[in-house]
Structures are given as structure tokens and as C-alpha cells.
Amino acid sequence: MMIIITALTVFLLIINPLPLIITTGFIALTILVAALVIKLIHLKANKIAYGLFKHEMVLREGLFWVSTTALPYTRLQHVNLSQGPAERRFNLVTLKCFSAGSGLAEIDLPGLNADLAENLRQHLLSQAAASHQLPATKLNTREHSTSVDDPTPAIERSQQDSHNG
């Protein structure tokens, strides 16, 4: 960022035919806008919070417009870790959670340490796997019990019972 501002300054001072006061004002305004953008990015990054609960993950983010997203583990399909060039330089990762019925990431959690992100990913996947398991139910809902000695499969016995009854 500083290289761009320096190059712009040199260009405006040497090549620009405008008066020095206008050039200086333009450079000062450019530096002010750049500082404001950097400060807003920093403030926005500090306004990201997440929580892991028994049945869901919750993300709260926003500087001016705050949004809260809750993703139940039962809807969690997969979790990605992505890393851009700037993130790679600082060993940071963005965790992306995808839900059922959505092609886009429902939760984007940027700026995580790579080790923490991998641990969080494993935790979320294990929670999703545990929530997707169906509770054990009876295969045969009839009142009679099944004998181990009976060689007829339970489905055939069920069909025979329905024809007899």
C-alpha cells in the first residue's frame, strides 16, 4: 500500500502539471482514505465472533449492520479451509461451513490460526456426524418378538403376518 502511495506521489509531483497545492491535497486525501479503509477493515475483523453450542454453531459479524447466523449441526454438510496469498503469509485460514440445500458457504470465519482452524474443522465434522446418526429403532414394530431360531428373514415374516391377519 505504501509503495502505491509513494509511486503516486512521485508521479504527481514530477509529471503532473497541476499546482503544488492541489497535488499535495490530493496526496493527503489519498493517504487519509487509505488509512480510513485500513481502520474499517481492522474494526470489522474485531467484530467477528463465533460460538460452538450443543446443537449448532453461531456466527455474529458486522460493523454497522450486525448479523447472526446459526448453523445446526444436522444441516452441516462439509467444512472447508481456504487460504489466500495474504493469509498464507501470516499462517491464517478461512473456515467455510456449507449447509444442506445451499451451494454457498453459510458461515465464513476468516483470520483463524491454521492449527486452530483444523481443530475446529475436526470438531465440527464430528459434531455433524454424531447429529446425523439416527437413533436406534426397532426394525420390526409388530408386538411379537423375533426368535433367533426362526430362519425366515424379518421382512418376509412381516409380509406373512400381514397376509394372515
HELIX and SHEET records of a PDB file:
HELIX    1   1 MET A    2  ILE A   14  1                                  13    
HELIX    2   2 LEU A   20  ASN A   46  1                                  27    
HELIX    3   3 TYR A   73  ARG A   75  5                                   3    
HELIX    4   4 PRO A   85  ARG A   89  1                                   5    
HELIX    5   5 ALA A  114  HIS A  132  1                                  19    
HELIX    6   6 ALA A  154  ASN A  164  1                                  11    
SHEET    1   A 3 ALA A  49  LEU A  52  0                                        
SHEET    2   A 3 GLU A  56  GLU A  61 -1                                        
SHEET    3   A 3 SER A  67  PRO A  72 -1                                        
SHEET    1   B 3 LEU A  76  SER A  82  0                                        
SHEET    2   B 3 LEU A  92  SER A  99 -1                                        
SHEET    3   B 3 ALA A 105  ASN A 113 -1                                        
END                                                                             
